Amino acid sequence: MKSRKIIAALMAAVLLGSTGIVTACATKTEGQTEAAKTEATNADGYSFYETKSGLSVTVSADEDDSLPTIAVLATGGTIAGAGEEGKATNYSAGQLDVGTLVNSAKGITEVANVRGAQVCNVGSDDITAEHWLTIANTINEMAKDEEIDGFVITHGTDTLDETSYFLNLTVKTDKPVVLTGAMRPATATSADGPMNLYQSIALAASKDAAGQGSMVVFSDGIYGGRDVQKISTFQTDAFNSKDFGCLGYMVDGVPHFYNKTVKRHTTESEFDVSKLKELPKVAVAFFTIDADPGILDYYAESGVQGIVVAGAGAGSYSEAWNNKIEELASTGIPVIRCSRISAGYIPHDDYFLGNMARGNDLAPQKASVLLRLALTVTNDIEKIQAMFNEY
């Protein structure tokens, strides 16, 4: 009964949003203040309040004080997808709301109280920097609430590794922040979303997960938000951390940690997004044999503030590209040299010219995330290189 009530409340919050009382993806109107958190209670005794970022949060009237309380922020993705019954492909992402997702994680109300908010409901290819800022600022706001013990973000898998790194660099709390998703839609035979969500909430509810930075739970594995990458287009075991392995495992809702990240993150990060409305634009240029270096001119002229080059091998590219990057140095646009291999370290090499920093071991899409944040602080290439060394 308790489970049904909690889910009813979560779904009611989404329905209320559609009527104009609150809007899950809304931006706060001018003049809204702390009063936005004033709770509105429905006939069943459930309350809803609005965060500063404009999200509606549902609170159950019968939360169990003996259990931790976890906020689930839903963004859509395959985990919320629906299609032909039994099929794992050709579906529409972002069809189910946060209440329906939580309801699918059977037994979760024995593990934690769940509060829910719908950030958006899209495939992760449509996630934007605006969504990132909303999620980070919402977590930073809600983390100040002593009743909240941790956070879970449901997300599409295509760009989950980018969002996990962004949150690793911008969340200002030691409370657990866990991302998860699914490779099969909710309507598929043996959908993987419910178990991934159950394990993610269980991890966020564990005191052992505090101070670990953002994490990803997928197919029984716990991965660090910095290093995790998607490695399969269709298998349910779709994520790993390449050379560094997972942080640990989830077994029957219990985390077992074996590793810990040594890079700066969360409360140790210098990046503050609390007053940002957008992020600097950064482009990724992919090098191949005969790749036209003119793409670098195009990006520079399009107004980007930084460029990440996905080079071959240890971040290598042709003489023509090297010369073009040297020419671009006069624009002051920083260029980050990475590898399209997405594994291994990028060493210093005197051959490569220009206003350049090395991407350390970051995959190009991860380097893009860090560069966008670095540019909110500085455009000095030496300081940017120090950031790539530290984060």
Sequence and secondary structure as in RCSB ss.txt:
>XXXX:A:sequence
MKSRKIIAALMAAVLLGSTGIVTACATKTEGQTEAAKTEATNADGYSFYETKSGLSVTVSADEDDSLPTIAVLAT
GGTIAGAGEEGKATNYSAGQLDVGTLVNSAKGITEVANVRGAQVCNVGSDDITAEHWLTIANTINEMAKDEEIDG
FVITHGTDTLDETSYFLNLTVKTDKPVVLTGAMRPATATSADGPMNLYQSIALAASKDAAGQGSMVVFSDGIYGG
RDVQKISTFQTDAFNSKDFGCLGYMVDGVPHFYNKTVKRHTTESEFDVSKLKELPKVAVAFFTIDADPGILDYYA
ESGVQGIVVAGAGAGSYSEAWNNKIEELASTGIPVIRCSRISAGYIPHDDYFLGNMARGNDLAPQKASVLLRLAL
TVTNDIEKIQAMFNEY
>XXXX:A:secstr
 HHHHHHHHHHHHHHHHHTTS  TT    TT  GGGG  EE TTS EEEE TTS EEEE TT  TTS EEEEEEE
ESGGG B STB SSS BSS S HHHHHHHSTTGGGT EEEEEEEEEE GGG  HHHHHHHHHHHHHHTTSTT  E
EEEE  SSSHHHHHHHHHHH   SS EEEE  SS TTBTT SHHHHHHHHHHHHT GGGTTS EEEEETTEEEET
TT EE  SS SS EE GGG  SEEEETTEEEE     S  GGG     TT SS   EEEEE  TT  THHHHHHH
HHT SEEEEEEBTTTB  HHHHHHHHHHGGGT  EEEEETT  S     TT  SSEEE TT  HHHHHHHHHHHT
TT   HHHHHHHHHH 
